[in-house]
């Protein structure tokens, strides 16, 4: 039986980093992009429309994955991802641009589901959790790098951030070289008849959706809030948002240890508590030191939720339903990104927006704590 090589693992992690940049790579330069394209709708749509595309196409991709396999699905996603991403720099019609960003979401979910499926096929138990943690770290490391580069390129010219999407072509070439002849591990094949808990799957779905709503509120609001309230430039905004991702990377690396000590459900609930602390800090303080503290809290919230929920979805899924359930997880993650756009309609006062977000995080964290506790008791 052939196994994934170290280069193959690197390829999976590099490809994983593409999922976070689908919307956020243009975030630091959003104001300049909107002005030059004369985009007449809410600027946040350019960031979150790919997420809506993921939500719409996730069920289709999840079903196709079982038929096509991870390798074919990954190749089918990477090339359109690159072409649709870079095309946004040249489309001047609002509606065609929105359609382009929407279809970019279809390519994104094909990439995300197939990459996670590869990990599920070749790793089990603690090794799988470790690689899922690495995947979460890679996603956020991509956020650090691409947000920083996007901010710098945006200051040179508003179109330049769109060219970062061409990295998907490099990933496509690496996939062809390293993943073509891989096959499932015998241990995974032996578990094809595993039973799954519908309650656990639904809870993980809602937890991933709500976690990304809370996390992405920062990505939707900070590019506007920081320049207006703090006087940040586009590059400083990019650096600050990248710092959130650095914290998420550090937290994700420690997530498996936290799970060993207190259990996965409690770690997820703790992540929502950190979200609450982050937005409370943003709501009531605007000094630089406390802004940094808010970034630490929000990044920690991500590191304790999204990577872990990804692993939990794999663990509770029967292999025959893995594609469908990973599609559902993608719907939760990117549906949360899309829904975060509407948080701005609560108020034009960002202090109010952040206060409401903090209250939501507290309530959701409490509910999920008891929900996962009930699931754990049911499984015993």
Secondary structure, 3 states (H helix, E strand, C coil): CCCCCHHHHHHHHHHHHHHHHHHHCCHHHHHHHHHHHCCCCCCHHHHHHHHHHHHHHHHHHHHHHHHHCHHHHHHHHHHHHHHHHHHCCCCCCHHHHHHHHHHHHHHHHHHHHHHHHHHHHHCCHHHHHHHHHHHHHHHHHHHHHHHHHHHHHHHHCCCHHHHHHHHHHHHHHHHHHHCCCCCCCHHHHCCCCCCCCHHHHHHHHHHHHHHHHHHHHHHHHHHHHHHHHHCCCHHHHHHHHHHHHHHHHHHHHHHHHHHHHHCHHHHHHHHHHHHHHHHHHHHHCCCHHHHHHHHHHHHHHHHCCHHHHHHHHHHHCCHHHHHHHHHHHHHHHHHHHHHHHHHHHHCCCHHHHHHHHHHHHHHHHHHHHHHHHHHHHHHC
